[in-house]
């Protein structure tokens, strides 16, 4: 029996992850439209709903991003009245970001988005937990290998 060609596109883990990520982002785009936020904005809000008042640097770290890449996202959220930015009085190099009342209130609407997304995925319980754990483990290994 012949082994499949290892260079076939459908044999690539990277393509499976990449194309799944694209599909997830497209789905989130449609689910987040009623909230008038983008997927990157949603991710920043998720971090702040978990721990409000942290620095831009900490937020970027949680999202495995460069702080500079998040600056336009945070500025846009501030312009929408969902968060505020302020320099840390102890260290002006640090930019703290905090949810506004409107930003905190959006959390309830986001819970519906999260439930809708789970419904579209069609995986629940341990299958969902196992998949998430596998992906996080893979990300951590790759980051460790690359010293990211």
C-alpha positions in Angstrom: 0.0 0.0 0.0 1.4 3.4 -1.0 1.8 6.1 1.6 0.2 9.5 0.7 2.5 12.1 -0.8 3.8 14.1 2.2 3.7 17.3 0.2 0.0 17.2 -0.7 -1.7 20.3 0.7 -4.2 18.2 2.6 -1.4 16.3 4.3 0.0 19.5 5.9 -0.8 20.2 9.5 0.1 23.9 8.9 -2.6 24.2 6.2 -5.2 22.4 8.4 -4.6 24.9 11.2 -4.3 27.9 8.8 -7.5 27.1 6.9 -9.4 26.4 10.1 -8.2 29.7 11.5 -9.5 31.5 8.4 -12.9 29.7 8.7 -13.1 30.6 12.4 -12.3 34.2 11.8 -14.9 34.5 9.0 -17.5 33.0 11.4 -16.6 35.3 14.2 -16.8 38.3 11.7 -20.4 37.5 11.1 -21.2 36.8 14.8 -19.5 40.0 15.9 -21.1 42.3 13.3 -24.1 43.1 15.5 -21.7 44.2 18.2 -19.8 46.3 15.7 -16.4 45.0 16.7 -13.8 43.0 14.8 -12.3 39.7 15.9 -9.0 41.4 17.1 -11.1 43.8 19.1 -13.0 40.9 20.6 -9.8 39.3 21.6 -8.6 42.4 23.4 -12.0 42.7 25.2 -11.7 39.0 26.2 -8.4 39.8 27.9 -9.8 42.8 29.7 -13.0 41.0 30.8 -10.7 38.5 32.4 -8.4 41.1 34.0 -9.2 44.8 33.6 -6.7 47.6 34.0 -3.7 45.8 32.7 -1.0 47.3 30.5 -0.9 47.1 26.7 2.2 45.0 27.1 0.5 42.5 29.3 -2.5 42.3 26.9 -0.2 41.7 24.0 1.6 39.0 25.9 -1.7 37.2 26.7 -2.6 37.4 23.0 0.8 36.3 21.8 1.1 39.5 19.9 3.5 42.4 19.6 2.3 45.5 21.5 2.7 47.7 18.4 0.3 45.4 16.5 -2.4 46.0 19.2 -2.0 49.8 19.4 -4.4 50.5 16.5 -6.9 48.0 17.8 -6.8 49.5 21.3 -7.1 53.1 19.9 -10.1 52.0 17.9 -11.8 50.5 20.9 -11.1 53.7 22.8 -12.7 55.7 20.0 -15.7 53.5 20.3 -16.0 54.3 24.0 -15.3 50.7 25.1 -12.0 51.3 26.9 -9.7 54.1 28.0 -5.9 54.3 27.9 -3.7 56.0 30.4 0.0 56.2 31.2 1.1 54.5 34.4 2.0 57.2 36.9 4.8 55.0 38.2 6.3 54.2 34.8 5.1 56.3 31.9 6.5 53.8 29.4 3.5 51.5 30.5 0.1 52.2 29.0 -2.7 50.8 31.1 -6.0 50.0 29.4 -9.3 49.8 31.3 -12.8 49.0 30.2 -15.4 51.7 30.3 -18.9 51.0 31.5 -19.9 50.3 27.9 -17.0 47.9 27.5 -18.0 46.0 30.6 -21.6 45.9 29.5 -20.6 44.4 26.1 -19.5 41.2 28.0 -23.1 40.0 28.3 -23.6 40.3 24.5 -20.4 38.5 23.9 -21.6 35.5 25.9 -24.2 35.0 23.2 -21.5 35.2 20.5 -19.5 32.6 22.4 -22.5 30.3 22.6 -23.3 30.8 18.9 -19.7 29.9 18.0 -19.8 26.7 20.0 -23.0 25.8 18.3 -21.4 26.2 14.9 -18.4 24.1 15.9 -20.6 21.2 16.9 -18.1 19.9 19.5 -18.8 19.9 23.2 -17.5 18.9 26.5 -14.3 16.8 26.6 -13.9 16.8 22.8 -13.8 20.6 22.9 -11.5 20.7 25.9 -9.2 18.1 24.4 -8.9 20.0 21.1 -8.2 23.3 22.8 -5.6 21.6 25.0 -3.9 20.0 22.0 -3.7 23.3 20.1 -2.4 25.2 23.1 0.2 22.5 23.7 1.2 22.8 20.0 1.5 26.6 20.2 3.6 26.4 23.4 6.0 23.8 21.8 6.4 25.9 18.7 7.0 29.1 20.7 9.5 27.4 22.9 11.3 26.0 19.8 11.5 29.4 18.2 12.2 31.2 21.5 9.3 33.5 20.8 
